[in-house]
Each structure stands twice: as structure tokens, then as C-alpha cells.
Amino acid sequence: MDREFLIDLFSDFGPVTIRKMFSGHGISADGINFALSLRAGLFFRADEVTIPDFEAEGSKPFQYSTRAKTVLVNSYWELPARLFDNSEEFAQWARAALAAAQRAKVKKRPKKVAAKAPATKAASKSAKPAKAPKEAARKPPSRKRAKRKA
């Protein structure tokens, strides 16, 4: 699917950002990626709330093969083909996919940032003085280097 087709397809949903990704495009709204357009088809973000809808339509989760195995990505499901002809229902499914992506973002824990205690004069006085670094022992030049210089 090319970029212009995707823009037209999502027109009833609202503005989307389409970026090149893998072998296709990543589709996002409000900075949240909720759809993938790949050679294999169009895949929407899904979760425990929306997966039953995809299953009822006979859709399958996204999968790809590596040299060793086939990887199943249960968070993206193939969009039912019938929705390409119904722009209103397509927009409803796209909104549900965006909601699933937003729920997934909320579930992720924020990264822990180690808080550093501010240095105080009292702490610096009680701290032991830093040792001077040892001087690096110099190695004599190798024989090959010595011969080259001569």
C-alpha cells in the first residue's frame, strides 16, 4: 500500500502520521503508533479488549519468519478485508486500535531514573581524599617498531 492510498483510507479517521518502517509504513496519531502497513497487509494494534473482534472476523495476528522460527506478534492483527470498502466502520476499528495502543502505553512502567543526592560541603569534608591515579607503566617499543625507526 502506498502512502497516498493510506492517507485516503484513514481520511474518515482523522489526521495520521505515516512513516517508512520495515517493509512498509508505521501509522500513528497523537504520537502513538497504532497500525502497520506491510507487504503482508494492514495490521491494527490489538489487546485483550479488541482481539475478540479480530478473531470473530477470522483475522490472524501478525507473524514473520526468521531463519530459526516463526515469530507471532499478538499485539498487531490483520485488518479484515471487508473494512477497506466501509470507511465509517474502518474509522471505528482504527479508533479502537488507537485506544488499544494508548492502553498499552499506560501499562508500560516509566523508566526509573536514579536520583543523585546533591553534594554538600559537609559530605565533601567527610569524604576521603581521592587517590592520585597510578602512572601508567610504559612498555618499551616492540622490536619490530625499533627496527622500523632505525
Protein Blocks (a to p, Z undefined) as FASTA:
>chain_A
ZZklmmmmmmmnopcddddehjbccddeehiafbdcdfkbccddddfklmmmmmmnopac
dddddfkbccddfkbccddfklmmmmklmmmmmmmmmmmmmmmmmmpccddddddddddf
klmmmpccdddddddddddddfklmmmmZZ
